[in-house]
Amino acid sequence: MAEIVPSRFKDVLGHFATGVTIVTAMEAEGPVGFTCQSFTSLSLDPPLVALAPSKSSTSWPKIAAAGSFCVNVLAADQEMLCRAFAISGGDKFAGVKWHPGANGDPIIDGVLAWVECDLLGAHEAGDHELVVGRVVDLGVSEGSPLLFYRGAFTHLGSLD
């Protein structure tokens, strides 16, 4: 079996377009969140989703400790918000409008969709964790998604 070089792995998998999300939670000090590209539906019955935060994330341990989280699916016009939440440290919520969902976790205003979850578990997965959440509430609004493809942000053309 050939060795898989990380740069080649990223290049090939970069050809799979993904949506972009911000995962949020509420901790004692206030809201916390991070940008997450690795998100997917997992099960219809029961309704489950999965995401894969990096083990180097400083936000994920705070979200895990909260026991619940909200996945905010970003709209095409939210690239700058995505970039702000991708940076480690600082007050990522400064100037960001949001409202609490059913679990109290931040639902960011203007997102394309949101999925609130109770944390079911996290599993070791290389340099990431594989996180499973049980969906407790969700919603959708109008618009187009922010996409990530071949190392860059993009969006769909007209859906009409």
DSSP file (Angstrom, degrees, kcal/mol; ACC not computed):
  #  RESIDUE AA STRUCTURE BP1 BP2  ACC     N-H-->O    O-->H-N    N-H-->O    O-->H-N    TCO  KAPPA ALPHA  PHI   PSI    X-CA   Y-CA   Z-CA
    1    1 A M              0   0    0      0, 0.0     2,-0.1     0, 0.0     3,-0.0   0.000 360.0 360.0 360.0 133.6    0.0    0.0    0.0
    2    2 A A        -     0   0    0      1,-0.1     2,-0.3     0, 0.0     0, 0.0  -0.436 360.0-107.0 -75.1 148.0    1.4    3.4   -1.0
    3    3 A E        -     0   0    0     -2,-0.1     2,-0.7     1,-0.1    -1,-0.1  -0.576  29.2-131.9 -73.3 135.3    1.9    6.1    1.7
    4    4 A I        -     0   0    0     -2,-0.3    -1,-0.1    -3,-0.0     3,-0.0  -0.815  17.3-145.1 -92.0 113.8   -0.7    8.8    1.5
    5    5 A V    >>  -     0   0    0     -2,-0.7     4,-2.4     1,-0.1     3,-0.6  -0.629  14.0-129.2 -79.7 132.3    1.1   12.2    1.6
    6    6 A P  H 3> S+     0   0    0      0, 0.0     4,-2.6     0, 0.0     5,-0.2   0.850 106.7  52.9 -52.1 -40.5   -1.0   14.9    3.5
    7    7 A S  H 3> S+     0   0    0      1,-0.2     4,-2.0     2,-0.2     5,-0.1   0.889 111.6  45.7 -65.6 -37.4   -0.7   17.5    0.7
    8    8 A R  H <> S+     0   0    0     -3,-0.6     4,-2.7     2,-0.2     5,-0.2   0.893 111.3  53.2 -69.7 -40.2   -2.0   14.9   -1.9
    9    9 A F  H  X S+     0   0    0     -4,-2.4     4,-2.6     1,-0.2     5,-0.3   0.937 111.2  45.8 -58.2 -48.8   -4.8   13.9    0.5
   10   10 A K  H  X S+     0   0    0     -4,-2.6     4,-1.6     1,-0.2    -1,-0.2   0.892 112.7  51.3 -62.8 -40.4   -5.9   17.5    0.9
   11   11 A D  H  < S+     0   0    0     -4,-2.0     4,-0.3    -5,-0.2    -2,-0.2   0.939 114.4  41.4 -63.4 -47.9   -5.7   18.1   -2.9
   12   12 A V  H >< S+     0   0    0     -4,-2.7     3,-1.5     1,-0.2    -2,-0.2   0.946 118.0  44.8 -67.9 -48.5   -7.8   15.1   -3.8
   13   13 A L  H >< S+     0   0    0     -4,-2.6     3,-1.9     1,-0.3    -1,-0.2   0.745  99.5  72.8 -69.3 -21.6  -10.4   15.6   -1.0
   14   14 A G  T 3< S+     0   0    0     -4,-1.6   136,-2.9     1,-0.3    -1,-0.3   0.655  82.8  70.9 -64.4 -15.1  -10.6   19.3   -1.8
   15   15 A H  T <  S+     0   0    0     -3,-1.5     2,-0.8    -4,-0.3    -1,-0.3   0.440  79.5  86.9 -80.5  -0.1  -12.4   18.3   -5.0
   16   16 A F  S <  S-     0   0    0     -3,-1.9     2,-0.1    -4,-0.0   134,-0.1  -0.896  80.9-138.9 -99.9 108.0  -15.4   17.4   -2.8
   17   17 A A        -     0   0    0     -2,-0.8     2,-0.3   132,-0.1   132,-0.2  -0.442  26.4-176.2 -68.8 136.4  -17.4   20.6   -2.3
   18   18 A T  E     -A  148   0A   0    130,-2.0   130,-2.6    -2,-0.1     2,-0.1  -0.922  25.6-116.5-129.9 157.2  -18.7   21.1    1.2
   19   19 A G  E     -A  147   0A   0     -2,-0.3     2,-0.4   128,-0.2   128,-0.2  -0.342  32.3-125.9 -76.6 172.1  -20.9   23.6    3.0
   20   20 A V        -     0   0    0    126,-0.9    54,-2.6    54,-0.3     2,-0.3  -0.980  28.2-177.8-127.0 138.5  -19.4   25.6    5.8
   21   21 A T  E     -CD  36  73B   0     15,-1.9    15,-3.0    -2,-0.4     2,-0.5  -0.845  24.8-140.0-129.3 163.7  -20.7   25.9    9.4
   22   22 A I  E     -CD  35  72B   0     50,-2.0    50,-2.6    -2,-0.3     2,-0.5  -0.993  21.1-150.2-121.7 122.0  -20.0   27.6   12.6
   23   23 A V  E     -CD  34  71B   0     11,-2.7    11,-1.8    -2,-0.5     2,-0.3  -0.805  23.2-177.7 -93.5 128.2  -20.6   25.4   15.7
   24   24 A T  E     +CD  33  70B   0     46,-2.8    46,-2.5    -2,-0.5     2,-0.3  -0.849  14.8 166.6-127.7 159.5  -21.7   27.3   18.7
   25   25 A A  E     -C   32   0B   0      7,-2.1     7,-2.4    -2,-0.3     2,-0.5  -0.954  33.0-113.3-157.1 170.9  -22.5   26.7   22.4
   26   26 A M  E     +C   31   0B   0     -2,-0.3     2,-0.2     5,-0.2    42,-0.1  -0.966  32.8 176.8-115.5 124.0  -23.0   28.7   25.5
   27   27 A E  E >   -C   30   0B   0      3,-2.4     3,-1.7    -2,-0.5    36,-0.0  -0.666  49.2 -90.6-114.1 175.9  -20.5   28.4   28.4
   28   28 A A  T 3  S+     0   0    0      1,-0.3    -1,-0.0    -2,-0.2    -2,-0.0   0.844 126.7  50.2 -56.5 -36.9  -20.5   30.3   31.7
   29   29 A E  T 3  S-     0   0    0      1,-0.3    -1,-0.3     0, 0.0    -3,-0.0   0.571 124.5 -90.3 -80.0  -9.1  -18.2   33.1   30.3
   30   30 A G  E <  S-C   27   0B   0     -3,-1.7    -3,-2.4     2,-0.0    -1,-0.3  -0.857  71.2 -12.6 131.3-167.6  -20.5   33.6   27.3
   31   31 A P  E     -C   26   0B   0      0, 0.0     2,-0.3     0, 0.0    -5,-0.2  -0.349  54.7-172.8 -72.1 149.5  -20.9   32.2   23.7
   32   32 A V  E     +C   25   0B   0     -7,-2.4    -7,-2.1    60,-0.1     2,-0.3  -0.973  11.7 154.3-138.1 150.2  -18.2   30.2   22.1
   33   33 A G  E     -C   24   0B   0     -2,-0.3     2,-0.3    -9,-0.2    -9,-0.2  -0.993  20.3-160.6-169.0 166.3  -17.8   28.9   18.5
   34   34 A F  E     -C   23   0B   0    -11,-1.8   -11,-2.7    -2,-0.3     2,-0.3  -0.989  33.3-100.7-153.2 153.2  -15.6   27.7   15.7
   35   35 A T  E     -C   22   0B   0     50,-1.2     2,-0.4    -2,-0.3   -13,-0.3  -0.575  39.9-173.8 -74.7 136.3  -15.7   27.3   11.9
   36   36 A C  E     +C   21   0B   0    -15,-3.0   -15,-1.9    -2,-0.3     3,-0.1  -0.967  23.6 174.0-140.3 120.1  -16.3   23.7   10.9
   37   37 A Q        +     0   0    0     -2,-0.4     2,-1.3   -17,-0.2   -18,-0.2   0.724  69.4  79.8 -91.5 -27.0  -16.2   22.3    7.4
   38   38 A S        +     0   0    0     14,-0.2    14,-1.8   -20,-0.1     2,-0.3  -0.665  63.2 128.6 -90.0  89.7  -16.6   18.6    8.4
   39   39 A F  E     +E   51   0B   0     -2,-1.3     2,-0.3    12,-0.2    12,-0.2  -0.998  23.3 158.4-143.5 139.1  -20.3   18.3    9.1
   40   40 A T  E     -E   50   0B   0     10,-2.5    10,-2.7    -2,-0.3     2,-0.2  -0.994  43.2-100.9-156.6 156.7  -22.9   15.8    7.8
   41   41 A S  E     +E   49   0B   0     -2,-0.3     8,-0.3     8,-0.2     3,-0.1  -0.563  35.8 178.8 -73.5 149.5  -26.2   14.2    8.6
   42   42 A L  E     +     0   0B   0      6,-2.7     2,-0.3     1,-0.4     7,-0.2   0.709  54.8   6.4-123.2 -41.3  -25.8   10.8   10.1
   43   43 A S  E   > -E   48   0B   0      5,-1.7     5,-2.3     1,-0.1    -1,-0.4  -0.998  39.3-158.8-152.2 142.8  -29.2    9.2   10.9
   44   44 A L  T   5S+     0   0    0     -2,-0.3    -1,-0.1     1,-0.3    -2,-0.0   0.810  84.6  63.7 -87.1 -35.4  -32.9    9.9   10.3
   45   45 A D  T   5S+     0   0    0      1,-0.4    -1,-0.3     2,-0.1     0, 0.0  -0.837 121.8  14.9-136.8  96.6  -34.1    7.7   13.1
   46   46 A P  T   5S-     0   0    0      0, 0.0     2,-0.7     0, 0.0    -1,-0.4   0.559 109.7-116.8 -78.8 163.3  -33.0    8.9   15.6
   47   47 A P  T   5 +     0   0    0      0, 0.0    88,-2.4     0, 0.0     2,-0.3  -0.564  49.6 166.0 -72.4 112.5  -32.1   12.3   14.0
   48   48 A L  E   < -EF  43 134B   0     -5,-2.3    -6,-2.7    -2,-0.7    -5,-1.7  -0.937  20.4-169.2-128.5 148.6  -28.3   12.4   14.3
   49   49 A V  E     -EF  41 133B   0     84,-2.3    84,-2.4    -2,-0.3     2,-0.3  -0.877   9.7-148.8-126.7 164.9  -25.5   14.6   12.9
   50   50 A A  E     +EF  40 132B   0    -10,-2.7   -10,-2.5    -2,-0.3     2,-0.3  -0.983  14.6 174.8-134.1 147.1  -21.7   14.3   12.9
   51   51 A L  E     -EF  39 131B   0     80,-1.9    80,-3.2    -2,-0.3   -12,-0.2  -0.950  21.0-141.7-143.8 165.4  -18.9   16.8   12.9
   52   52 A A        -     0   0    0    -14,-1.8   -14,-0.2    -2,-0.3    78,-0.2  -0.719  17.2-173.4-135.9  84.9  -15.2   16.6   13.2
   53   53 A P        -     0   0    0      0, 0.0    76,-2.3     0, 0.0     2,-0.1  -0.471  33.9-104.5 -74.4 149.5  -13.4   19.3   15.1
   54   54 A S  B >   -G  128   0B   0     74,-0.2     3,-1.6    -2,-0.1    74,-0.3  -0.422  18.9-127.6 -69.2 145.2   -9.6   19.3   15.2
   55   55 A K  T 3  S+     0   0    0     72,-2.5    73,-0.1     1,-0.3    -1,-0.1   0.705 110.6  61.2 -65.6 -18.2   -7.9   18.1   18.4
   56   56 A S  T 3  S+     0   0    0     71,-0.4    -1,-0.3     4,-0.0     2,-0.1   0.510  77.7 119.0 -86.5  -3.8   -6.0   21.4   18.3
   57   57 A S    <   -     0   0    0     -3,-1.6   -23,-0.0     1,-0.2    31,-0.0  -0.380  48.2-164.5 -62.9 134.3   -9.2   23.5   18.6
   58   58 A T  S    S+     0   0    0      2,-0.1     4,-0.4     1,-0.1    -1,-0.2   0.655  88.9  51.5 -90.3 -18.7   -9.4   25.6   21.7
   59   59 A S  S >> S+     0   0    0      2,-0.1     4,-2.0     1,-0.1     3,-0.6   0.841  95.3  67.8 -84.4 -36.4  -13.1   26.2   21.3
   60   60 A W  H 3> S+     0   0    0      1,-0.2     4,-3.2     2,-0.2     5,-0.3   0.898  95.4  54.1 -57.2 -45.5  -14.2   22.5   20.9
   61   61 A P  H 3> S+     0   0    0      0, 0.0     4,-2.0     0, 0.0    -1,-0.2   0.875 109.6  49.8 -57.5 -34.8  -13.4   21.5   24.5
   62   62 A K  H <> S+     0   0    0     -3,-0.6     4,-1.2    -4,-0.4    -2,-0.2   0.894 112.7  46.4 -68.1 -40.0  -15.5   24.4   25.8
   63   63 A I  H  X>S+     0   0    0     -4,-2.0     4,-1.1     2,-0.2     5,-0.5   0.917 111.2  51.8 -68.2 -43.0  -18.4   23.3   23.5
   64   64 A A  H ><5S+     0   0    0     -4,-3.2     3,-0.7     1,-0.2    -2,-0.2   0.905 107.8  52.6 -59.5 -41.7  -18.0   19.6   24.6
   65   65 A A  H 3<5S+     0   0    0     -4,-2.0    -1,-0.2    -5,-0.3    -2,-0.2   0.801 101.5  61.2 -65.2 -28.2  -18.2   20.7   28.3
   66   66 A A  H 3<5S-     0   0    0     -4,-1.2    -1,-0.2    -3,-0.3    -2,-0.2   0.806  98.7-141.0 -69.0 -28.8  -21.4   22.5   27.6
   67   67 A G  T <<5S+     0   0    0     -4,-1.1    52,-2.5    -3,-0.7     2,-0.3   0.382  72.5  56.5  85.1  -5.1  -23.1   19.3   26.5
   68   68 A S  E   < - H   0 118B   0     -5,-0.5     2,-0.3    50,-0.3    50,-0.2  -0.970  59.7-178.9-150.0 163.0  -25.0   20.8   23.6
   69   69 A F  E     - H   0 117B   0     48,-2.3    48,-3.3    -2,-0.3     2,-0.4  -0.980  21.1-131.5-157.8 163.9  -24.2   22.8   20.5
   70   70 A C  E     -DH  24 116B   0    -46,-2.5   -46,-2.8    -2,-0.3     2,-0.7  -0.993  13.6-148.0-123.9 131.2  -25.8   24.5   17.5
   71   71 A V  E     -DH  23 115B   0     44,-2.9    44,-2.0    -2,-0.4     2,-0.7  -0.892  13.9-160.2 -97.8 115.5  -24.5   24.0   13.9
   72   72 A N  E     -DH  22 114B   0    -50,-2.6   -50,-2.0    -2,-0.7     2,-0.6  -0.875   8.1-147.0 -99.2 112.0  -25.0   27.2   12.0
   73   73 A V  E     -DH  21 113B   0     40,-2.8    39,-2.2    -2,-0.7    40,-1.2  -0.704  24.8-127.4 -82.8 118.4  -25.0   26.5    8.2
   74   74 A L        -     0   0    0    -54,-2.6    72,-2.1    -2,-0.6   -54,-0.3  -0.376  12.4-133.7 -77.7 143.3  -23.5   29.6    6.6
   75   75 A A  B >   -J  145   0C   0     70,-0.3     3,-2.2    35,-0.2    -1,-0.1  -0.455  34.0 -98.5 -85.8 163.1  -25.1   31.6    3.8
   76   76 A A  T 3  S+     0   0    0     68,-2.6     3,-0.4     1,-0.3    71,-0.1   0.757 121.7  54.4 -55.7 -29.1  -23.2   32.7    0.7
   77   77 A D  T 3  S+     0   0    0     67,-0.3    -1,-0.3     1,-0.2     3,-0.2   0.254  89.8  79.8 -91.5  14.3  -22.7   36.3    2.1
   78   78 A Q    <>  +     0   0    0     -3,-2.2     4,-2.2     1,-0.2    -1,-0.2   0.026  48.8 116.8-111.4  27.8  -21.1   35.1    5.4
   79   79 A E  H  > S+     0   0    0     -3,-0.4     4,-2.4     1,-0.2     5,-0.2   0.901  77.7  51.1 -61.2 -42.0  -17.5   34.4    4.3
   80   80 A M  H  > S+     0   0    0     -3,-0.2     4,-2.2     1,-0.2    -1,-0.2   0.889 109.6  50.7 -65.1 -38.1  -16.1   37.1    6.5
   81   81 A L  H  > S+     0   0    0      2,-0.2     4,-2.0     1,-0.2    -1,-0.2   0.914 109.4  51.9 -62.2 -43.3  -18.0   35.6    9.5
   82   82 A C  H  X S+     0   0    0     -4,-2.2     4,-0.8     1,-0.2    -2,-0.2   0.925 110.2  47.9 -58.2 -46.8  -16.6   32.2    8.6
   83   83 A R  H >X S+     0   0    0     -4,-2.4     4,-0.6     1,-0.2     3,-0.5   0.880 108.8  54.3 -64.1 -38.6  -13.0   33.6    8.6
   84   84 A A  H >< S+     0   0    0     -4,-2.2     3,-0.7     1,-0.2    -1,-0.2   0.885 110.2  45.8 -64.0 -38.6  -13.5   35.4   11.9
   85   85 A F  H 3< S+     0   0    0     -4,-2.0   -50,-1.2     1,-0.2    -1,-0.2   0.589 103.0  65.7 -81.4  -9.7  -14.6   32.2   13.6
   86   86 A A  H << S+     0   0    0     -4,-0.8     2,-0.3    -3,-0.5    -1,-0.2   0.636  84.8  89.5 -83.4 -14.9  -11.7   30.2   12.0
   87   87 A I  S << S-     0   0    0     -3,-0.7     2,-0.3    -4,-0.6     5,-0.1  -0.652  82.2-119.9 -86.7 137.8   -9.1   32.2   14.0
   88   88 A S  S    S+     0   0    0     -2,-0.3    -2,-0.1   -54,-0.0    -1,-0.1  -0.551  71.6   2.6 -77.3 137.7   -8.1   30.9   17.4
   89   89 A G  S    S+     0   0    0     -2,-0.3    -2,-0.1     1,-0.2   -30,-0.0  -0.068  81.6  83.0  83.8 176.8   -8.7   33.2   20.4
   90   90 A G  S    S-     0   0    0      1,-0.1     2,-1.2     2,-0.0    -1,-0.2   0.012  92.9 -55.9  76.9 174.1  -10.3   36.6   20.8
   91   91 A D    >   +     0   0    0      1,-0.2     3,-1.5     2,-0.1    -1,-0.1  -0.738  52.6 179.7 -90.9  91.6  -14.0   37.5   21.1
   92   92 A K  T 3  S+     0   0    0     -2,-1.2    -1,-0.2     1,-0.3   -60,-0.1   0.735  77.9  57.7 -65.5 -23.0  -15.4   35.9   18.0
   93   93 A F  T >  S+     0   0    0    -62,-0.2     3,-2.1    -3,-0.1    -1,-0.3   0.440  71.8 128.1 -90.0   0.6  -18.9   37.1   18.9
   94   94 A A  T <  S-     0   0    0     -3,-1.5     3,-0.1     1,-0.3    -3,-0.0  -0.412  89.8  -2.0 -59.4 120.2  -18.0   40.8   19.0
   95   95 A G  T 3  S+     0   0    0     -2,-0.2     2,-0.5     1,-0.2    -1,-0.3   0.454 101.8 130.0  78.0   0.9  -20.5   42.5   16.7
   96   96 A V    <   -     0   0    0     -3,-2.1     2,-0.4   -15,-0.0    -1,-0.2  -0.775  52.2-140.6 -92.2 125.8  -22.2   39.2   15.8
   97   97 A K        +     0   0    0     -2,-0.5    12,-2.4    12,-0.1     2,-0.3  -0.707  37.3 147.5 -86.6 133.6  -26.0   39.2   16.1
   98   98 A W  E     -K  108   0D   0     -2,-0.4    10,-0.2    10,-0.3    -5,-0.0  -0.964  31.7-147.7-155.1 166.2  -27.4   36.0   17.5
   99   99 A H  E     -K  107   0D   0      8,-2.2     8,-2.8    -2,-0.3     2,-0.2  -0.979  32.6 -98.4-139.0 153.4  -30.3   34.6   19.5
  100  100 A P  E     -K  106   0D   0      0, 0.0     5,-0.1     0, 0.0     2,-0.1  -0.472  34.5-148.6 -75.1 140.4  -30.5   31.6   21.9
  101  101 A G    >   -     0   0    0      4,-2.3     3,-1.5    -2,-0.2   -31,-0.0  -0.128  45.5 -69.6 -88.8-166.8  -32.0   28.4   20.6
  102  102 A A  T 3  S+     0   0    0      1,-0.3    -1,-0.0     2,-0.1    35,-0.0   0.830 137.9  41.1 -57.2 -36.8  -34.0   25.8   22.5
  103  103 A N  T 3  S-     0   0    0      2,-0.1    -1,-0.3   -34,-0.1   -77,-0.1   0.445 120.6-106.4 -89.8  -1.2  -30.8   24.7   24.4
  104  104 A G  S <  S+     0   0    0     -3,-1.5    -2,-0.1     1,-0.3   -79,-0.1   0.392  76.1 138.8  89.9  -3.2  -29.6   28.3   24.8
  105  105 A D        -     0   0    0     -5,-0.1    -4,-2.3     1,-0.1    -1,-0.3  -0.494  62.7 -92.4 -77.7 146.3  -26.9   27.8   22.2
  106  106 A P  E     -K  100   0D   0      0, 0.0     2,-0.6     0, 0.0   -82,-0.2  -0.365  31.0-164.7 -66.2 127.0  -26.3   30.7   19.8
  107  107 A I  E     -K   99   0D   0     -8,-2.8    -8,-2.2    -2,-0.2     2,-0.3  -0.967  26.0-132.8-103.8 116.1  -28.2   30.7   16.5
  108  108 A I  E >   -K   98   0D   0     -2,-0.6     3,-1.5   -10,-0.2   -10,-0.3  -0.527  21.4-112.1 -76.4 130.2  -26.3   33.3   14.4
  109  109 A D  T 3  S+     0   0    0    -12,-2.4   -12,-0.1    -2,-0.3    -1,-0.1  -0.321  97.7  23.2 -60.4 139.4  -28.6   35.7   12.6
  110  110 A G  T 3  S+     0   0    0      1,-0.3    -1,-0.2   -36,-0.1   -35,-0.2   0.418  83.4 143.7  87.6  -0.5  -28.7   35.4    8.8
  111  111 A V    <   -     0   0    0     -3,-1.5    -1,-0.3     1,-0.1   -37,-0.2  -0.330  55.7-128.3 -70.7 157.8  -27.5   31.8    8.6
  112  112 A L  S    S-     0   0    0    -39,-2.2    29,-2.8     1,-0.3     2,-0.3   0.850  84.3 -14.0 -72.6 -36.7  -29.0   29.5    5.9
  113  113 A A  E     -HI  73 140B   0    -40,-1.2   -40,-2.8    27,-0.3     2,-0.3  -0.972  60.7-151.6-158.9 162.6  -30.0   26.8    8.4
  114  114 A W  E     -HI  72 139B   0     25,-2.3    25,-2.3    -2,-0.3     2,-0.4  -0.997   2.1-164.9-145.2 148.3  -29.3   25.8   11.9
  115  115 A V  E     -HI  71 138B   0    -44,-2.0   -44,-2.9    -2,-0.3     2,-0.4  -0.960   9.9-156.5-136.5 112.5  -29.3   22.4   13.8
  116  116 A E  E     -HI  70 137B   0     21,-2.9    20,-2.9    -2,-0.4    21,-1.3  -0.744  21.2-179.1 -93.2 138.8  -29.4   22.3   17.6
  117  117 A C  E     -HI  69 135B   0    -48,-3.3   -48,-2.3    -2,-0.4     2,-0.4  -0.959  32.6-133.2-139.0 150.5  -28.0   19.2   19.2
  118  118 A D  E     -HI  68 134B   0     16,-2.4    16,-2.8    -2,-0.3     2,-0.4  -0.877  44.5-110.8 -92.0 136.7  -27.4   17.4   22.5
  119  119 A L  E     + I   0 133B   0    -52,-2.5    14,-0.2    -2,-0.4     3,-0.1  -0.567  37.4 176.9 -71.5 120.7  -23.9   16.0   22.5
  120  120 A L  E     -     0   0B   0     12,-2.6     2,-0.3    -2,-0.4    13,-0.2   0.810  58.1 -47.0 -91.7 -36.8  -24.0   12.1   22.4
  121  121 A G  E     - I   0 132B   0     11,-1.5    11,-2.8     2,-0.0     2,-0.4  -0.936  39.2-129.3 174.5 162.7  -20.3   11.4   22.2
  122  122 A A  E     - I   0 131B   0     -2,-0.3     2,-0.4     9,-0.2     9,-0.2  -0.992  22.5-164.6-131.3 139.2  -16.9   12.1   20.8
  123  123 A H  E     - I   0 130B   0      7,-2.1     7,-2.9    -2,-0.4     2,-0.1  -0.939  30.0 -99.9-127.6 144.7  -14.5    9.5   19.4
  124  124 A E  E     + I   0 129B   0     -2,-0.4     5,-0.2     5,-0.2     3,-0.1  -0.376  42.4 169.1 -59.6 135.9  -10.8    9.6   18.6
  125  125 A A  E >   - I   0 128B   0      3,-1.9     3,-1.8     1,-0.4     2,-0.2  -0.489  54.9 -82.4-152.2  74.3  -10.3   10.0   14.8
  126  126 A G  T 3  S-     0   0    0      1,-0.3    -1,-0.4    -2,-0.0     0, 0.0  -0.454 109.5 -10.5  65.1-126.9   -6.7   10.8   14.0
  127  127 A D  T 3  S+     0   0    0     -2,-0.2   -72,-2.5    -3,-0.1   -71,-0.4   0.290 136.6  53.4 -89.1  11.2   -5.9   14.5   14.4
  128  128 A H  E <  S-GI  54 125B   0     -3,-1.8    -3,-1.9   -74,-0.3     2,-0.4  -0.779  79.6-121.4-128.9 174.3   -9.7   15.2   14.8
  129  129 A E  E     - I   0 124B   0    -76,-2.3     2,-0.7    -2,-0.2    -5,-0.2  -0.937  18.6-134.9-114.2 146.6  -12.5   13.9   17.0
  130  130 A L  E     - I   0 123B   0     -7,-2.9    -7,-2.1    -2,-0.4     2,-0.4  -0.914  28.5-165.2-101.2 113.5  -15.7   12.4   15.5
  131  131 A V  E     -FI  51 122B   0    -80,-3.2   -80,-1.9    -2,-0.7     2,-0.5  -0.833   9.0-160.4-107.4 134.3  -18.6   14.0   17.3
  132  132 A V  E     -FI  50 121B   0    -11,-2.8   -12,-2.6    -2,-0.4   -11,-1.5  -0.956  10.3-173.8-115.2 131.3  -22.2   12.7   17.2
  133  133 A G  E     -FI  49 119B   0    -84,-2.4   -84,-2.3    -2,-0.5     2,-0.6  -0.967  21.7-134.2-125.3 141.8  -25.1   15.0   18.2
  134  134 A R  E     -FI  48 118B   0    -16,-2.8   -16,-2.4    -2,-0.4     2,-0.2  -0.836  31.2-122.6 -92.8 124.1  -28.8   14.2   18.6
  135  135 A V  E     + I   0 117B   0    -88,-2.4   -18,-0.3    -2,-0.6     3,-0.1  -0.472  37.1 167.7 -71.3 128.6  -30.9   16.8   16.9
  136  136 A V  E     -     0   0B   0    -20,-2.9     2,-0.3     1,-0.4   -19,-0.2   0.580  68.4  -2.3-113.8 -19.2  -33.3   18.6   19.2
  137  137 A D  E     + I   0 116B   0    -21,-1.3   -21,-2.9     2,-0.0    -1,-0.4  -0.962  63.1 174.9-165.5 156.8  -34.4   21.5   17.0
  138  138 A L  E     - I   0 115B   0     -2,-0.3     2,-0.3   -23,-0.2   -23,-0.2  -0.985   2.8-178.1-162.7 162.5  -33.7   22.9   13.6
  139  139 A G  E     - I   0 114B   0    -25,-2.3   -25,-2.3    -2,-0.3     2,-0.3  -0.981  10.1-149.1-161.7 168.0  -34.7   25.5   11.1
  140  140 A V  E     - I   0 113B   0     -2,-0.3   -27,-0.3   -27,-0.2     2,-0.3  -0.972   7.1-170.8-143.2 152.6  -34.0   26.9    7.6
  141  141 A S        -     0   0    0    -29,-2.8     2,-0.1    -2,-0.3    -2,-0.0  -0.801  37.4 -77.7-133.8 179.7  -34.2   30.3    5.9
  142  142 A E  S    S+     0   0    0     -2,-0.3     2,-0.3   -31,-0.0    -1,-0.0  -0.425  76.6  65.9 -80.5 153.1  -33.9   31.5    2.3
  143  143 A G  S    S-     0   0    0     -2,-0.1   -32,-0.0   -68,-0.1    -2,-0.0  -0.802  74.8 -68.6 135.9-172.9  -30.7   31.9    0.4
  144  144 A S        -     0   0    0     -2,-0.3   -68,-2.6    12,-0.1   -67,-0.3  -0.846  48.4-107.1-116.2 153.2  -27.7   30.1   -1.0
  145  145 A P  B     -J   75   0C   0      0, 0.0    11,-0.6     0, 0.0     2,-0.5  -0.446  19.9-120.7 -82.3 152.2  -25.0   28.3    0.9
  146  146 A L  E     - B   0 155A   0    -72,-2.1  -126,-0.9  -126,-0.2     2,-0.3  -0.792  40.4-162.7 -80.4 130.6  -21.4   29.3    1.4
  147  147 A L  E     -AB  19 154A   0      7,-3.0     7,-2.5    -2,-0.5     2,-0.5  -0.836  18.3-147.2-119.2 155.9  -19.3   26.5   -0.1
  148  148 A F  E     +AB  18 153A   0   -130,-2.6  -130,-2.0    -2,-0.3     2,-0.4  -0.992  27.6 163.6-122.3 123.3  -15.7   25.4    0.2
  149  149 A Y  E >   - B   0 152A   0      3,-2.9     3,-1.2    -2,-0.5  -134,-0.2  -0.977  63.0 -11.3-147.0 125.8  -14.1   23.9   -2.9
  150  150 A R  T 3  S-     0   0    0   -136,-2.9  -135,-0.1    -2,-0.4     3,-0.1   0.866 128.9 -49.2  53.2  43.4  -10.4   23.3   -3.8
  151  151 A G  T 3  S+     0   0    0      1,-0.2     2,-0.3  -137,-0.2    -1,-0.3   0.582 121.7  87.3  80.8  10.8   -9.1   25.4   -1.0
  152  152 A A  E <  S-B  149   0A   0     -3,-1.2    -3,-2.9     0, 0.0     2,-0.2  -0.963  76.4-108.2-141.0 157.2  -11.4   28.4   -1.6
  153  153 A F  E     +B  148   0A   0     -2,-0.3     2,-0.3    -5,-0.2    -5,-0.2  -0.596  45.5 154.9 -81.2 145.7  -14.8   29.8   -0.8
  154  154 A T  E     -B  147   0A   0     -7,-2.5    -7,-3.0    -2,-0.2     2,-0.3  -0.893  24.0-146.2-153.0-179.9  -17.4   29.8   -3.5
  155  155 A H  E     -B  146   0A   0     -2,-0.3    -9,-0.1    -9,-0.2     2,-0.1  -0.973  27.4 -90.5-151.8 165.1  -21.2   29.8   -3.9
  156  156 A L        -     0   0    0    -11,-0.6     3,-0.1    -2,-0.3   -12,-0.1  -0.371  37.0-123.5 -73.6 153.8  -23.8   28.4   -6.2
  157  157 A G        -     0   0    0      1,-0.2    -1,-0.1    -2,-0.1     2,-0.0   0.000  65.9 -36.1 -74.8-163.6  -25.2   30.4   -9.1
  158  158 A S        -     0   0    0      1,-0.1    -1,-0.2     2,-0.1   -14,-0.0  -0.305  47.2-156.3 -59.6 136.0  -28.9   31.1   -9.3
  159  159 A L              0   0    0      1,-0.2    -1,-0.1    -3,-0.1    -2,-0.0   0.407 360.0 360.0 -93.0   1.2  -31.0   28.3   -8.1
  160  160 A D              0   0    0      0, 0.0    -1,-0.2     0, 0.0    -2,-0.1   0.467 360.0 360.0 -76.5 360.0  -34.0   29.5  -10.2
